[in-house]
Amino acid sequence: MISKLTTTATQVGRRSLATAVFPATDAFKHRHVGPSEKERDEMLQAIGFNTMEELNSSTVPAAIRHDFDLNLKPAMTESEATAYLKSMADKNKVMKNYIGMGYYGTLTPAVVRRNLIEDPSWYTSYTPYQPEISQGRLEM
């Protein structure tokens, strides 16, 4: 049994022995609920095409089309991608941060805190996105 597992793991390549023995079930393609073939054909007919190739040929300019396959690595499962990203993040070095080193704890009067710092009109005038929050704090 072990030699069979070793052979299977070798055939799989970068995937682990556990992945070879227990197939991954967290691949996005297994959970994606896209259109069925019938629905795809109906959509193509609705826009006047018979095949996806016809649609692609009419919408993608010839100057940027190519007739060769892309040299892409096999798709990773979500857990493999998470492990890969974690291994990349583990290479980061923690450095001393000098931003904000001039800050000293101070007492902020309640009227200033209430009317400036806690006043949402400084950062929610039209949208709650982070850049506007930062800009509102700068204006404050």
C-alpha positions in Angstrom: 0.0 0.0 0.0 2.8 2.4 0.9 4.5 2.0 -2.5 1.2 2.6 -4.2 0.8 5.8 -2.2 4.3 6.9 -2.9 3.8 6.4 -6.6 0.5 8.3 -6.5 2.2 11.2 -4.6 5.0 11.2 -7.1 2.6 11.4 -10.0 0.7 14.2 -8.3 3.9 16.4 -8.2 3.5 19.4 -5.9 0.5 18.1 -4.1 0.9 16.3 -0.8 0.4 12.7 -0.1 -2.7 13.5 1.9 -4.1 15.3 -1.2 -3.4 12.2 -3.3 -5.1 9.9 -0.9 -8.0 12.2 0.0 -9.1 14.3 -3.0 -9.6 18.0 -2.3 -13.2 19.1 -2.0 -12.6 22.8 -1.6 -11.9 23.7 -5.2 -13.9 26.7 -6.3 -15.0 25.0 -9.5 -16.9 22.3 -7.5 -18.9 25.0 -5.7 -19.4 27.4 -8.6 -23.0 27.4 -9.9 -22.7 28.7 -13.4 -25.1 28.4 -16.3 -25.9 24.9 -17.6 -25.1 24.0 -21.2 -28.7 24.6 -22.1 -28.7 28.0 -20.4 -25.4 28.9 -22.1 -26.8 27.9 -25.5 -30.0 30.0 -24.9 -27.9 33.0 -24.0 -25.8 32.6 -27.1 -28.9 32.4 -29.3 -30.4 35.5 -27.6 -27.4 37.5 -28.6 -27.1 36.0 -32.1 -24.3 33.4 -31.8 -24.2 29.7 -32.1 -20.9 29.0 -30.2 -18.7 30.6 -27.7 -15.9 30.7 -30.3 -18.1 32.8 -32.5 -18.8 35.2 -29.7 -15.1 35.4 -28.8 -14.1 36.0 -32.4 -16.6 38.8 -32.8 -15.7 40.6 -29.5 -12.0 40.1 -28.9 -9.9 42.1 -31.4 -7.7 40.0 -33.7 -4.7 42.0 -32.7 -4.8 40.6 -29.1 -5.9 37.1 -29.9 -3.4 34.2 -30.0 -3.7 30.6 -31.0 -1.4 29.0 -28.4 -2.2 27.8 -24.9 -1.0 29.8 -21.9 1.7 28.3 -19.8 -0.2 28.2 -16.6 0.4 26.2 -13.5 -2.4 23.8 -12.4 -5.0 25.5 -10.3 -4.7 25.3 -6.6 -7.5 24.5 -4.2 -8.4 27.2 -1.7 -6.5 25.5 1.2 -3.4 25.1 -1.0 -3.6 28.8 -2.0 -4.0 29.8 1.6 -1.0 27.7 2.6 1.1 29.2 -0.3 0.1 32.7 0.6 1.0 32.0 4.3 4.4 30.7 3.2 5.0 33.9 1.3 3.8 36.0 4.2 6.1 34.1 6.6 9.1 35.5 4.6 8.2 39.0 5.6 10.5 40.7 8.1 9.0 42.6 11.0 10.7 46.0 11.1 10.6 48.9 13.5 7.9 51.4 12.5 8.8 55.1 12.9 5.5 56.5 11.7 3.7 58.4 14.4 6.7 58.4 16.8 6.0 62.0 17.5 2.6 61.2 19.2 2.2 61.9 22.8 -0.8 61.0 24.9 -2.8 64.1 25.6 -6.1 65.0 27.0 -8.6 65.9 24.3 -11.3 68.3 25.5 -14.8 66.7 25.2 -16.1 69.5 23.0 -13.2 68.9 20.5 -13.7 65.1 20.7 -17.5 65.3 20.2 -17.5 68.0 17.5 -14.5 66.9 15.5 -13.3 63.4 16.2 -16.6 61.8 16.9 -18.6 63.8 14.3 -19.3 61.4 11.4 -19.9 64.3 9.0 -16.1 64.5 8.7 -15.8 61.1 7.2 -19.3 60.0 6.0 -20.4 62.9 3.9 -21.2 60.8 0.9 -19.5 57.4 1.2 -18.0 55.3 3.9 -14.8 54.3 2.1 -11.5 54.6 3.8 -9.9 57.3 1.5 -12.7 59.7 2.4 -12.3 58.9 6.1 -8.6 59.7 5.9 -9.3 62.9 3.9 -11.9 64.0 6.5 -9.4 63.5 9.3 -6.9 65.6 7.4 -9.4 68.4 6.9 -10.3 68.1 10.6 
